[in-house]
């Protein structure tokens, strides 16, 4: 359990760090711009889906 949890935690931290530093990485390494833009777009899409799910859950809980 500890190895699996640690692996997922490290991957989440690396993914978040890559997302947050994408602009500075694009400035430092212009060849990565396309890949970083695709990654940021993918993560933004996931964030929008999660927001939609949370809004639906909030409405369901409140009975609206």
KOLNUVO-259913 format. One record per residue: residue number from 1; residue in one letter; z negated, x negated, y negated of N, C-alpha, C, O in turn. Coordinates in Angstrom, 1 decimal, decimal comma. Each point is the difference from the previous one (the first is absolute). Layout:
<rs>
num;residu;n_c3;n_c1;n_c2;ca_c3;ca_c1;ca_c2;c_c3;c_c1;c_c2;o_c3;o_c1;o_c2
NUM;a;Z;X;Y;Z;X;Y;Z;X;Y;Z;X;Y
...
</rs>
This chain:
<rs>
num;residu;n_c3;n_c1;n_c2;ca_c3;ca_c1;ca_c2;c_c3;c_c1;c_c2;o_c3;o_c1;o_c2
1;x;0,0;-0,8;1,2;0,0;0,8;-1,2;0,0;-0,9;-1,3;0,7;0,3;-0,9
2;x;-1,5;-1,3;1,0;-0,1;-0,9;-1,2;1,3;-0,7;-0,3;0,4;-0,1;-1,2
3;x;0,3;-0,3;2,2;1,3;-0,7;-0,3;1,0;1,0;-0,5;0,8;-0,4;-1,0
4;x;-0,7;1,6;1,5;0,9;1,0;-0,5;-0,3;0,4;-1,4;0,9;0,1;-0,8
5;x;-2,2;0,1;0,5;-0,4;0,4;-1,3;0,3;-1,1;-1,0;0,5;0,3;-1,1
6;x;-0,8;-1,5;1,5;0,3;-1,1;-0,9;1,5;-0,2;-0,3;0,4;-0,3;-1,1
7;x;0,4;0,5;2,1;1,5;-0,1;-0,2;0,5;1,0;-0,9;0,8;-0,3;-0,9
8;x;-1,2;1,6;1,1;0,4;1,0;-0,9;-0,5;-0,2;-1,4;0,7;0,3;-1,0
9;x;-1,9;-0,7;0,8;-0,6;-0,3;-1,3;0,8;-1,1;-0,7;0,3;0,1;-1,2
10;x;0,0;-1,2;1,9;0,8;-1,1;-0,6;1,3;0,5;-0,4;0,5;-0,4;-1,1
11;x;0,2;1,2;2,0;1,3;0,5;-0,4;0,0;0,9;-1,2;0,9;-0,1;-0,8
12;x;-1,9;0,9;0,7;-0,2;0,9;-1,1;-0,2;-0,8;-1,3;0,6;0,3;-1,1
13;x;-1,4;-1,3;1,1;-0,3;-0,8;-1,1;1,3;-0,8;-0,5;0,3;0,0;-1,1
14;x;0,4;-0,5;2,1;1,2;-0,7;-0,3;1,1;0,9;-0,6;0,7;-0,4;-1,0
15;x;-0,6;1,6;1,6;0,9;1,0;-0,6;-0,3;0,4;-1,4;0,9;0,1;-0,8
16;x;-2,2;0,1;0,6;-0,4;0,4;-1,4;0,2;-1,1;-1,0;0,4;0,2;-1,1
17;x;-0,7;-1,4;1,5;0,3;-1,2;-0,8;1,4;-0,2;-0,4;0,4;-0,3;-1,1
18;x;0,5;0,5;2,1;1,4;-0,1;-0,2;0,5;1,1;-0,9;0,8;-0,2;-0,9
19;x;-1,3;1,4;1,0;0,4;1,1;-0,8;-0,4;-0,2;-1,5;0,7;0,2;-0,9
20;x;-2,0;-0,7;0,7;-0,5;-0,2;-1,3;0,7;-1,2;-0,7;0,2;0,1;-1,2
21;x;0,1;-1,1;1,9;0,6;-1,2;-0,6;1,6;0,0;0,1;0,6;-1,1;-0,2
22;x;0,0;2,2;0,5;1,4;0,0;0,2;0,8;-0,4;-1,3;1,0;-0,7;0,1
23;x;-1,5;1,1;-1,2;0,8;-0,3;-1,3;-0,1;-1,5;-0,2;1,0;-0,6;-0,4
24;x;-2,2;0,0;0,6;-0,1;-1,5;-0,3;0,8;-0,8;1,1;0,5;-1,0;-0,3
25;x;-0,5;1,5;1,5;0,8;-0,6;1,1;1,5;0,0;-0,3;0,7;-0,9;0,2
26;x;-0,3;2,1;-0,7;1,5;0,1;-0,4;0,3;-1,0;-1,1;1,1;-0,5;0,0
27;x;-2,0;0,3;-0,9;0,3;-0,9;-1,1;0,0;-1,4;0,5;0,8;-0,9;-0,5
28;x;-1,6;0,6;1,4;-0,1;-1,4;0,6;1,1;-0,3;1,0;0,5;-1,1;0,0
29;x;-0,1;2,1;0,8;1,0;-0,2;1,0;1,0;1,2;-0,1;-0,1;1,0;0,7
30;x;1,1;-1,2;-1,6;1,0;1,1;-0,2;0,7;0,4;1,3;0,5;1,2;0,0
31;x;-0,3;-2,0;0,9;0,7;0,3;1,3;-0,8;1,1;0,8;0,6;0,7;0,8
32;x;-1,9;-0,5;-1,1;-0,7;1,0;0,7;0,0;1,4;-0,7;-0,7;0,9;0,5
33;x;1,4;-0,8;-1,6;-0,1;1,2;-0,8;0,4;1,2;0,8;-0,7;1,1;-0,1
34;x;1,8;-1,1;0,9;0,4;1,1;0,7;-1,0;0,5;1,1;-0,2;1,2;0,1
35;x;-0,3;-2,2;0,6;-1,0;0,3;1,1;-1,3;0,6;-0,6;-0,5;0,9;0,5
36;x;0,1;-1,5;-1,6;-1,3;0,5;-0,7;0,2;1,3;-0,6;-0,9;0,9;0,1
37;x;2,1;-0,6;-0,7;0,3;1,3;-0,5;0,0;1,1;1,1;-0,6;1,1;-0,2
38;x;1,1;-1,5;1,4;0,1;1,0;1,1;-1,5;0,2;0,5;-0,3;1,1;0,3
39;x;-0,5;-2,1;-0,2;-1,3;0,1;0,5;-0,9;0,9;-1,0;-0,7;0,9;0,4
40;x;0,9;-1,2;-1,7;-0,8;0,8;-1,0;0,5;1,4;0,0;-0,9;0,9;-0,1
41;x;2,1;-0,6;0,3;0,5;1,3;0,1;-0,5;0,7;1,2;-0,3;1,2;0,0
42;x;0,3;-1,9;1,1;-0,6;0,6;1,3;-1,4;0,4;-0,2;-0,5;1,1;0,4
43;x;-0,3;-2,0;-1,0;-1,5;0,2;-0,2;-0,2;1,2;-1,0;-0,8;0,8;0,2
44;x;1,6;-0,8;-1,2;-0,1;1,1;-1,0;0,3;1,4;0,7;-0,6;1,0;-0,3
45;x;1,6;-1,0;1,2;0,4;1,2;0,8;-1,2;0,4;0,8;-0,3;1,2;0,1
46;x;-0,3;-2,1;0,6;-1,2;0,3;0,8;-1,2;0,5;-0,8;-0,6;1,0;0,4
47;x;0,5;-1,5;-1,6;-1,1;0,4;-0,9;0,3;1,5;-0,5;-0,9;0,8;-0,1
48;x;2,2;-0,5;-0,2;0,3;1,4;-0,4;-0,2;0,9;1,2;-0,5;1,2;-0,2
49;x;0,8;-1,6;1,4;-0,2;0,9;1,2;-1,5;0,2;0,2;-0,5;1,2;0,2
50;x;-0,3;-2,2;-0,4;-1,5;0,1;0,2;-0,5;0,9;-1,1;-0,9;0,8;0,2
51;x;1,4;-0,9;-1,4;-0,4;0,9;-1,1;0,3;1,4;0,3;-0,9;0,9;-0,3
52;x;2,1;-0,6;0,8;0,3;1,4;0,4;-0,9;0,5;1,1;-0,4;1,2;-0,1
53;x;0,1;-2,0;1,1;-0,9;0,4;1,0;-1,4;0,3;-0,5;-0,6;1,0;0,4
54;x;0,1;-1,8;-1,3;-1,3;0,2;-0,6;0,0;1,3;-0,8;-1,0;0,7;-0,1
55;x;2,0;-0,5;-0,7;0,1;1,2;-0,8;0,0;1,3;0,9;-0,7;1,0;-0,3
56;x;1,5;-1,1;1,4;0,0;1,1;1,0;-1,4;0,3;0,6;-0,4;1,1;0,1
57;x;-0,2;-2,2;0,3;-1,4;0,1;0,6;-1,0;0,6;-1,0;-0,8;0,8;0,3
58;x;0,9;-1,3;-1,6;-0,9;0,5;-1,0;0,2;1,5;-0,2;-0,9;0,8;-0,1
59;x;2,2;-0,3;0,0;0,3;1,4;-0,1;-0,5;0,8;1,2;-0,6;1,1;-0,2
60;x;0,7;-1,7;1,4;-0,4;0,7;1,2;-1,5;0,1;0,0;-0,6;1,1;0,4
61;x;-0,1;-2,1;-0,8;-1,5;0,0;0,0;-0,5;1,0;-1,1;-0,9;0,8;0,3
62;x;1,6;-0,8;-1,4;-0,5;1,0;-1,1;0,5;1,4;0,3;-0,5;0,9;-0,7
63;x;1,3;-0,7;1,6;0,5;1,3;0,4;1,0;0,6;-1,0;0,1;1,2;-0,1
64;x;0,7;-2,0;-0,5;1,1;0,4;-0,9;1,3;0,1;0,7;1,0;0,4;-0,6
</rs>
